């Protein structure tokens, strides 16, 4: 296979200086404000984005130093296959969060419901569209029991 590379389009600024103690998912970051500082050459891509209330952010887990195929996720004490988790230790450390868009000012996007560490390189922005993105799941695997505590759970040192 060919190698694939991406280049950041901006940086995500948040109140979280490190992973430890921050929300583990956007649901736990409800009300937490942050912002995206977009590189000026991408400002044209913001046209029409202000009409959306939520955005899907794709970003690089820049603090991840290793890949692990089996991890113990925050919401469980049982080791799980990395592809059955949202651990940052995937072979390609790509993060995904759905956030609320508050305002766009030139190259600055004010956002809310943030669960991302400060200084994270942003790879892409996509509008959240319920008709496209919302699915009613039939199975939630090991998270059927553990997922209820996501709003209160905070990151510890297991992925640092």
CORTASUL-V695722 format. One record per residue. N is the residue number from 0. RES is the residue in one small letter. PSI is psi in whole degrees, 0 to 359 (999 if undefined). BURIAL is 1 if it has 16 or more other C-alpha atoms within 10 Angstrom, else 0. D_FIRST is the distance of its C-alpha to the first C-alpha in Angstrom with 1 decimal. Layout:
N_RES_PSI_BURIAL_D_FIRST ; N_RES_PSI_BURIAL_D_FIRST
This chain:
0_x_150_0_0.0 ; 1_x_152_0_3.8 ; 2_x_149_0_6.5 ; 3_x_137_0_9.1 ; 4_x_150_0_12.8 ; 5_x_158_0_16.0 ; 6_x_133_0_19.6 ; 7_x_145_0_22.6 ; 8_x_355_1_25.1 ; 9_x_192_1_27.9 ; 10_x_148_1_29.1 ; 11_x_125_1_30.7 ; 12_x_130_1_34.1 ; 13_x_172_1_35.7 ; 14_x_1_1_38.6 ; 15_x_105_1_36.3 ; 16_x_337_0_36.1 ; 17_x_166_0_34.2 ; 18_x_321_1_32.5 ; 19_x_128_1_35.4 ; 20_x_352_0_38.0 ; 21_x_163_1_36.0 ; 22_x_149_1_35.4 ; 23_x_348_1_32.4 ; 24_x_162_1_31.8 ; 25_x_329_1_33.2 ; 26_x_326_1_35.9 ; 27_x_345_1_37.3 ; 28_x_17_1_37.2 ; 29_x_126_1_39.6 ; 30_x_349_0_41.8 ; 31_x_126_1_39.9 ; 32_x_151_1_39.6 ; 33_x_186_1_36.9 ; 34_x_157_1_35.7 ; 35_x_130_1_32.7 ; 36_x_103_1_33.2 ; 37_x_142_1_31.0 ; 38_x_140_0_30.3 ; 39_x_328_0_32.8 ; 40_x_351_0_30.4 ; 41_x_3_0_29.2 ; 42_x_327_0_32.8 ; 43_x_333_0_32.7 ; 44_x_350_0_30.2 ; 45_x_351_0_32.8 ; 46_x_129_0_35.0 ; 47_x_356_0_36.1 ; 48_x_330_1_34.5 ; 49_x_343_1_37.9 ; 50_x_355_0_38.7 ; 51_x_141_0_36.5 ; 52_x_334_0_37.8 ; 53_x_149_1_34.5 ; 54_x_149_1_31.0 ; 55_x_122_1_27.7 ; 56_x_133_1_26.3 ; 57_x_129_1_22.6 ; 58_x_167_1_22.6 ; 59_x_125_1_21.1 ; 60_x_82_1_22.7 ; 61_x_345_0_23.6 ; 62_x_354_1_25.8 ; 63_x_129_1_23.2 ; 64_x_349_0_22.9 ; 65_x_154_0_21.1 ; 66_x_137_0_18.9 ; 67_x_130_0_20.9 ; 68_x_342_0_20.0 ; 69_x_127_1_23.7 ; 70_x_159_1_26.0 ; 71_x_106_1_29.6 ; 72_x_162_1_29.7 ; 73_x_324_1_32.6 ; 74_x_16_1_34.3 ; 75_x_164_0_34.3 ; 76_x_5_0_35.1 ; 77_x_131_0_33.0 ; 78_x_137_0_29.5 ; 79_x_155_0_26.9 ; 80_x_135_0_23.2 ; 81_x_329_1_21.5 ; 82_x_349_0_20.1 ; 83_x_14_0_23.8 ; 84_x_174_1_24.8 ; 85_x_28_1_24.6 ; 86_x_149_1_24.5 ; 87_x_356_1_23.0 ; 88_x_29_1_21.2 ; 89_x_160_1_18.0 ; 90_x_325_0_14.7 ; 91_x_104_0_14.5 ; 92_x_76_1_18.2 ; 93_x_129_1_18.9 ; 94_x_158_1_22.5 ; 95_x_128_1_24.2 ; 96_x_144_1_27.9 ; 97_x_121_1_30.4 ; 98_x_162_1_33.2 ; 99_x_133_1_36.4 ; 100_x_122_1_36.8 ; 101_x_312_1_40.3 ; 102_x_151_0_40.5 ; 103_x_127_0_38.7 ; 104_x_105_0_40.5 ; 105_x_251_0_38.8 ; 106_x_11_1_35.6 ; 107_x_127_1_36.6 ; 108_x_116_1_35.8 ; 109_x_130_1_38.1 ; 110_x_166_1_36.6 ; 111_x_161_1_37.9 ; 112_x_51_1_36.8 ; 113_x_136_1_34.5 ; 114_x_39_1_32.7 ; 115_x_140_1_30.6 ; 116_x_146_1_31.4 ; 117_x_139_1_32.9 ; 118_x_10_1_30.7 ; 119_x_130_1_27.4 ; 120_x_127_1_25.1 ; 121_x_130_1_24.8 ; 122_x_324_1_21.6 ; 123_x_159_1_23.0 ; 124_x_135_1_26.2 ; 125_x_145_0_26.7 ; 126_x_142_1_30.1 ; 127_x_124_1_30.9 ; 128_x_107_0_32.3 ; 129_x_320_0_33.9 ; 130_x_334_0_33.7 ; 131_x_320_0_29.9 ; 132_x_335_0_29.1 ; 133_x_127_0_31.9 ; 134_x_142_0_31.5 ; 135_x_111_0_34.1 ; 136_x_149_0_32.3 ; 137_x_333_0_33.5 ; 138_x_145_0_32.2 ; 139_x_16_0_31.6 ; 140_x_219_0_30.8 ; 141_x_344_0_32.1 ; 142_x_354_0_32.9 ; 143_x_322_0_35.6 ; 144_x_320_0_38.1 ; 145_x_335_0_36.6 ; 146_x_337_0_35.6 ; 147_x_336_0_39.2 ; 148_x_11_0_39.4 ; 149_x_326_1_36.5 ; 150_x_331_0_39.0 ; 151_x_341_0_40.8 ; 152_x_135_1_38.1 ; 153_x_153_1_37.1 ; 154_x_144_1_34.4 ; 155_x_202_0_35.4 ; 156_x_5_0_33.9 ; 157_x_336_0_31.5 ; 158_x_18_1_28.3 ; 159_x_999_0_29.7
